[in-house]
Amino acid sequence: MLDLLIRGGQVVTPTGVGQWDVAVQGEKIVGVVLPGSLGSEAAEVIDATGKIVAPGGVEAHTHVGFPHRDNIWGNTTTAGPEDLSLAALWGGTTTMMDFAIATQPGSDDVLAAVHTHADLFPGRMYIDYSFHCSFHGPSTTTRNIPRIRELIEAGFPSIKVYTTNHAPRPNRPITMISTGQLVSVMEQAAEHGGIVAIHAEDDEVVQWNYELAREQEEWAWYYLPKIRSNLSEDLAVRRAIIVAEHTGAAMYIVHTSAREGVDAIAESRAKGHPVDGETILLYCSFNSENYKEHDGMKYHTYPSTKSEDSRLRLWDGLHRGDLNILATDAIGTSYADKIKGRTVVDVQGGNIGIEIRMGVAYSEGVVKQGMSLERYAAITSTNPAKLLGFYPQKGAIAAGSDADIVVIDPNERRTIAMEQLHIGDYNPWEGWEVQGWPTVVTLRGKVMVKDGQFMGDTSQGRLIPRKLSSAVLKGPIS
């Protein structure tokens, strides 16, 4: 007898969308079959009639906080593993990527550094997870760059780098690596089967813009789009692409925010290079005018929101395949912490959108813009799973894949309100009217959320080793 049968729904699979039943045994999907062909013999049956059955969300970009870690924005404590993963699960996301700093001063053992971070997670995660390995500034050396191979072989094939630093304030860490360091990182990734994730802003432009802002007394937070400018992204993305094309490395730009960034990525992809782009729901939902609200700091993450023209180009890129990942850059802070920074140098980054990502993306992309269900599943689950080395274990409703499934009721209408959510005391999307929302979520075959009831616990999330496919390493994903 089956452990779980999901029947009657419109199922999104790697080969298309259709009316099928999904059979689950243990942690795996064992069949996607014609309706009724398996009868109703299962330990648990979920009736998905009139609903959409999609692969559980894969969130490519989160920043988990810990109370004992100093935060670069001051004495701010950000949401930990329990908080972010709980919100993710309620919202239909079953796998998430955090960041571990691999380069520590005084040590070249990058793998040990990642494991030190990873050791904080067991028993604290409601969903499955892995880590990007961040290489920061002066700690990225000729000694530890060759050890990228160890990270890739250990199941951590995504390396994160920055091409700029944060705002010019005392005691902020130096995150930026040089172009020379970037070349070496990409060479190692290309040789050993890794991918390089890049925060792409031109540091010279950004830091000069801060100086101009100081002189011109444009120091309020709402000047940030002028400082973290379109030109800065354009220059940095194109420089990174040139290095990637020269070295043969697979790479993707995280939190693409500007029209120019999307265009640069699209041009390289059109030439067949393994270059990809992620954007975040915040940039797709709000523009630089929102900063001018009295608490407009709540709309900020780095680089910054941009104009309405760029916002629309991000959606266009998601539809056309110029961008392939819709993430959140999730950081959970209180409303007071989020809005206490009121200048261009002290505004808190990150946002609290991890719980509403799947629902808002469905409402905005599918309902309002006519995005296909296949494309919706691709940008929220399948493509991040492919690009980061989870696929087909994650990101697919197919025999042999983990039974990570989200059932979406396309007729559920709601106004996003804090009393319905499970993280934080504010949300930038509060008050939004949406249509379509996750009602059932399973993680590796276990029903975790069902019709407002929660059955998960923090013992169930697992660290998932990853390996990139040759397709990801050789060309752009679709």
C-alpha positions in Angstrom: 0.0 0.0 0.0 1.2 3.5 -0.8 2.1 5.9 2.0 0.6 8.9 0.3 -1.6 9.5 -2.8 -2.3 13.0 -4.1 -5.1 12.7 -6.6 -7.3 14.8 -8.8 -4.9 17.8 -9.3 -3.4 19.6 -12.2 0.2 18.3 -11.8 3.3 20.2 -13.0 5.9 17.7 -14.2 9.2 18.0 -16.2 7.3 16.8 -19.3 4.3 19.1 -18.9 1.1 19.8 -17.0 -1.8 17.3 -16.8 -4.4 15.6 -14.7 -2.5 12.9 -12.9 -2.3 11.1 -9.6 1.0 11.3 -7.6 2.0 8.2 -5.7 4.5 8.4 -2.8 6.3 5.6 -1.0 8.5 6.5 1.9 10.4 9.7 0.9 10.2 9.3 -2.8 7.7 9.8 -5.6 7.1 6.4 -7.1 4.6 7.3 -9.9 2.8 10.0 -11.7 0.0 8.1 -13.3 -3.4 8.4 -14.9 -6.2 9.4 -12.5 -7.7 6.5 -10.7 -5.3 3.9 -12.0 -3.9 3.2 -8.5 -7.3 3.2 -6.8 -7.5 4.8 -3.4 -5.3 2.4 -1.4 -2.9 4.6 0.5 -2.2 5.4 4.2 -3.1 9.0 3.4 -5.0 10.4 0.4 -5.1 14.1 -0.4 -7.8 15.3 -2.8 -6.3 18.0 -5.0 -9.3 18.4 -7.3 -9.4 21.9 -8.7 -5.9 22.6 -7.4 -2.4 22.7 -8.7 0.3 20.2 -7.7 3.8 21.7 -8.1 7.3 20.8 -6.9 8.1 22.2 -3.5 9.8 25.6 -3.7 13.6 25.8 -3.8 14.8 29.1 -2.3 18.3 30.0 -3.7 19.1 32.9 -1.5 18.7 33.3 2.3 20.8 34.7 5.1 20.2 32.8 8.4 21.2 34.7 11.5 22.4 33.7 14.9 22.2 35.7 18.1 25.9 35.2 18.8 27.1 36.6 15.5 27.7 40.3 15.1 25.6 41.8 12.4 27.1 44.3 10.0 24.2 46.6 10.6 24.9 46.9 14.3 23.2 45.2 17.3 20.6 43.5 15.1 19.6 39.9 15.7 18.3 38.2 12.5 16.0 35.2 12.3 17.7 31.9 12.9 17.2 28.5 11.2 14.0 27.7 13.0 12.3 30.9 12.1 13.2 31.2 8.4 12.6 27.5 7.7 9.3 27.6 9.5 8.1 30.5 7.4 9.5 28.9 4.2 7.6 25.7 4.9 4.3 27.4 5.5 4.8 29.2 2.2 5.5 26.1 0.1 9.3 26.2 0.1 10.9 22.9 1.0 14.6 23.5 0.3 16.7 26.6 1.0 20.2 27.9 0.4 22.1 29.8 3.1 25.6 31.3 3.0 28.7 30.0 4.9 31.8 32.2 4.9 34.6 29.8 3.7 37.5 32.2 4.1 38.4 33.0 7.7 41.4 35.2 8.7 44.3 33.1 9.7 43.1 29.8 8.2 43.2 28.3 4.8 40.9 25.4 5.6 37.8 26.5 3.7 35.9 23.2 4.1 36.4 23.3 7.9 34.9 26.8 8.0 31.9 25.7 6.0 31.3 22.8 8.3 31.6 25.0 11.4 28.7 27.0 10.0 26.8 23.9 9.0 27.1 22.4 12.4 24.8 25.1 13.7 21.8 23.7 11.7 21.0 20.1 12.6 17.9 19.8 14.7 17.0 23.4 13.9 15.6 23.1 10.3 12.1 22.3 9.2 13.1 22.0 5.6 16.1 20.7 3.7 19.1 23.0 3.0 22.6 23.5 1.8 25.1 26.4 1.6 26.8 28.7 -0.9 30.5 29.1 0.2 31.4 32.8 0.4 34.9 34.0 -0.4 35.5 37.4 1.1 38.1 40.2 0.4 41.6 39.9 1.9 40.9 36.4 3.2 40.7 35.1 -0.4 44.3 34.1 -1.0 46.5 32.2 -3.4 46.5 29.4 -0.7 42.8 28.9 -0.2 41.5 29.5 -3.7 42.9 26.1 -4.9 40.9 24.5 -2.0 37.7 25.3 -3.9 38.1 21.8 -5.2 37.6 20.4 -1.7 34.3 22.3 -1.3 33.0 21.1 -4.7 33.9 17.5 -3.9 32.3 17.7 -0.5 28.9 18.7 -2.1 29.2 22.5 -1.9 29.7 23.4 -5.6 28.5 27.1 -5.5 31.0 29.8 -4.6 29.7 33.3 -3.7 31.8 36.4 -4.3 31.2 40.2 -4.1 32.5 42.8 -6.5 31.8 45.7 -4.1 31.9 46.4 -0.4 29.0 47.7 1.8 28.6 51.3 2.7 31.6 53.2 4.0 31.1 52.8 7.8 33.6 51.8 10.4 33.9 48.1 11.4 32.1 46.8 8.3 33.8 43.7 6.9 35.6 43.9 3.5 33.7 41.5 1.3 34.9 42.6 -2.2 37.4 40.6 -4.2 39.5 42.0 -7.0 39.1 41.1 -10.7 42.3 39.1 -10.4 40.9 37.1 -7.5 37.7 36.6 -9.5 39.7 35.1 -12.4 41.4 32.6 -10.1 38.1 31.6 -8.4 36.4 31.1 -11.8 39.3 29.1 -13.1 39.0 26.7 -10.1 35.2 26.5 -10.5 35.6 25.7 -14.2 38.3 23.0 -13.6 36.5 21.2 -10.8 32.7 21.5 -11.7 31.6 24.5 -9.6 29.5 27.6 -10.2 30.3 31.1 -9.1 27.5 33.3 -7.7 28.2 37.0 -7.9 26.9 40.0 -6.1 27.6 42.4 -9.0 28.1 46.1 -8.4 31.1 48.2 -9.5 32.8 49.3 -6.2 34.5 52.4 -7.7 31.2 53.7 -8.9 29.4 52.8 -5.7 32.0 54.3 -3.4 32.3 57.5 -5.5 28.5 57.9 -5.4 28.6 57.7 -1.6 31.1 60.6 -1.7 29.0 62.6 -4.0 25.9 62.0 -1.8 27.8 63.2 1.2 28.9 66.4 -0.6 25.4 67.0 -2.1 23.6 66.2 1.2 21.7 63.4 -0.4 22.1 61.2 2.7 18.6 60.1 3.4 17.8 56.4 2.7 15.7 57.1 -0.4 18.8 58.2 -2.3 20.1 54.6 -2.3 19.0 53.8 -5.9 21.1 56.7 -7.1 24.2 55.3 -5.2 23.7 51.6 -6.0 23.0 52.6 -9.6 22.0 50.9 -12.8 25.4 51.8 -14.2 27.2 50.1 -11.3 25.3 46.9 -12.0 25.8 47.1 -15.7 29.6 47.5 -15.4 30.0 44.8 -12.8 27.8 42.2 -14.6 29.5 42.7 -17.9 33.0 42.4 -16.3 32.0 39.2 -14.5 30.6 37.8 -17.8 33.8 38.6 -19.6 35.7 36.7 -17.0 33.3 33.8 -17.1 33.4 33.6 -20.8 37.2 33.7 -20.8 37.6 31.0 -18.1 34.7 28.9 -19.2 33.2 29.0 -15.7 29.5 28.6 -15.0 28.2 31.7 -13.1 25.1 33.4 -12.1 24.3 36.9 -10.9 22.4 37.0 -7.6 19.7 39.6 -7.0 19.7 41.1 -10.4 18.0 44.5 -10.0 18.4 46.6 -13.1 17.3 46.4 -16.7 21.0 46.6 -17.8 21.9 43.6 -15.7 19.2 41.5 -17.3 20.2 42.6 -20.8 23.8 41.7 -20.2 22.9 38.2 -18.9 20.6 37.7 -21.9 23.3 38.6 -24.4 25.8 36.1 -22.9 23.1 33.4 -22.8 22.3 34.0 -26.4 25.9 33.1 -27.2 25.5 29.8 -25.4 27.6 30.5 -22.3 26.7 29.0 -18.9 25.6 32.3 -17.5 22.4 32.8 -15.5 20.5 35.3 -13.5 18.5 35.4 -10.3 16.3 38.2 -9.2 14.3 38.6 -6.1 10.6 39.0 -5.4 11.2 42.4 -3.7 12.6 43.9 -6.9 9.8 42.5 -8.9 7.2 43.9 -6.5 8.4 47.4 -5.7 10.3 50.2 -7.3 12.5 53.1 -6.2 9.5 55.3 -5.6 8.5 53.1 -2.6 11.6 54.3 -0.8 10.0 57.7 -0.4 7.3 56.4 2.0 7.8 57.3 5.6 9.0 53.8 6.4 10.4 53.1 2.9 13.5 51.5 4.4 11.4 48.3 4.6 11.7 47.9 0.8 15.5 47.9 0.8 17.9 45.2 0.1 21.3 45.5 -1.6 21.9 46.6 -4.3 18.6 48.5 -4.2 15.2 48.6 -5.9 15.3 50.4 -9.2 12.9 52.3 -11.5 9.6 50.9 -12.7 11.2 50.3 -16.1 13.7 47.9 -14.5 11.0 46.3 -12.4 9.0 45.4 -15.5 12.2 44.2 -17.3 12.8 41.8 -14.4 9.4 40.2 -14.9 9.9 40.2 -18.7 13.2 38.4 -18.1 11.6 35.8 -15.9 9.0 35.1 -18.6 11.5 34.9 -21.5 14.2 33.0 -19.7 16.7 35.9 -19.5 16.4 35.3 -15.7 15.7 31.9 -14.3 15.5 32.1 -10.5 13.1 34.0 -8.4 14.5 34.2 -4.9 14.1 36.5 -1.8 17.5 37.4 -0.2 15.7 36.6 3.0 16.8 38.1 6.3 14.3 38.1 9.2 14.4 41.3 11.3 11.9 43.1 13.4 10.2 46.2 12.0 12.0 48.4 14.5 15.4 47.1 13.3 14.5 47.3 9.7 13.5 51.0 9.8 16.0 52.3 12.4 18.6 53.0 9.7 17.6 56.2 8.0 20.6 57.1 5.9 22.3 55.6 2.9 25.0 54.0 5.0 22.9 52.3 7.7 19.8 50.9 6.1 19.3 47.2 6.9 19.6 44.9 3.9 17.6 41.8 3.2 13.8 41.3 3.4 11.3 39.1 5.0 9.6 37.6 1.9 10.4 33.9 2.2 6.9 32.9 3.3 4.9 34.8 0.7 7.3 34.0 -2.3 5.4 31.1 -3.8 1.9 32.6 -3.3 2.8 36.1 -4.5 4.7 34.8 -7.5 1.7 32.7 -8.4 -0.7 35.6 -8.1 1.5 38.1 -9.9 3.0 35.8 -12.5 0.3 33.3 -13.3 -2.9 35.0 -12.5 -2.1 38.6 -13.5 0.5 38.1 -16.2 -0.5 34.8 -17.8 2.7 32.9 -16.9 2.4 29.2 -17.6 2.4 26.8 -14.8 5.6 25.2 -16.2 7.4 28.5 -16.1 6.1 29.3 -12.6 7.5 25.9 -11.3 10.7 26.6 -13.2 11.5 29.9 -11.6 10.4 29.0 -8.1 11.8 25.4 -7.9 13.1 23.5 -10.9 15.7 26.0 -12.2 17.3 26.8 -8.8 17.4 23.0 -8.2 19.1 22.5 -11.6 21.5 25.4 -11.3 22.6 24.5 -7.8 22.9 20.8 -8.1 19.8 19.5 -6.4 18.0 18.3 -9.5 16.3 15.8 -10.1 16.3 14.9 -6.4 14.6 18.3 -5.8 12.6 20.5 -8.1 10.6 17.9 -10.0 7.5 15.8 -9.6 8.8 12.6 -11.2 9.4 9.0 -10.2 12.5 8.8 -8.1 12.5 12.5 -7.0 12.1 13.5 -3.3 8.3 13.9 -2.6 8.6 17.6 -1.9 5.3 18.8 -3.1 3.2 22.0 -2.8 -0.6 22.0 -3.5 -1.8 25.4 -4.5 -5.5 26.4 -4.4 -5.8 28.8 -7.4 -9.2 30.1 -6.1 -8.1 31.1 -2.7 -8.2 34.9 -2.4 -6.6 36.6 0.6 -5.3 39.9 1.8 -1.8 39.4 3.1 -1.9 40.1 6.9 0.6 39.5 9.6 -1.8 37.4 11.7 -1.7 34.8 8.8 2.1 34.7 8.6 4.7 32.9 10.8 7.7 35.2 10.9 8.4 38.8 12.0 6.1 41.7 12.9 6.0 43.3 9.5 6.0 42.3 5.8 6.4 44.7 2.8 3.6 42.8 1.1 1.1 43.4 3.9 -2.2 44.5 2.5 -1.6 43.0 -1.0 -4.6 41.2 -2.5 -3.5 37.9 -3.9 -5.2 35.0 -5.6 -3.8 31.5 -5.2 -2.0 30.1 -2.1 -0.3 27.0 -0.9 -2.6 24.8 1.1 -0.7 21.5 1.4 3.1 21.1 1.6 5.0 17.8 1.9 8.7 17.3 2.6 10.2 14.0 1.4 6.7 12.4 1.6 5.7 13.7 5.0 2.7 16.0 5.1 4.0 19.1 6.9 1.2 21.6 6.2 -2.4 20.7 5.4 -5.3 23.1 5.3 -4.0 25.4 8.0 -2.6 22.6 10.2 1.1 22.2 10.9 2.7 18.8 11.4 6.4 19.6 10.9 9.3 19.7 13.4 12.9 20.8 13.4 14.3 17.3 13.3 13.2 16.8 9.7 15.4 19.2 7.7 18.5 17.7 6.2 21.8 18.9 4.7 21.6 17.8 1.0 25.0 17.2 -0.8 25.0 18.7 -4.3 26.7 18.0 -7.6 26.3 20.1 -10.8 25.3 18.4 -14.0 27.3 18.7 -17.2 24.4 20.6 -18.8 24.7 23.4 -16.2 28.4 23.6 -16.6 28.3 23.7 -20.4 25.5 26.0 -21.3 22.6 28.1 -20.0 19.6 26.4 -18.5 16.2 27.1 -19.9 
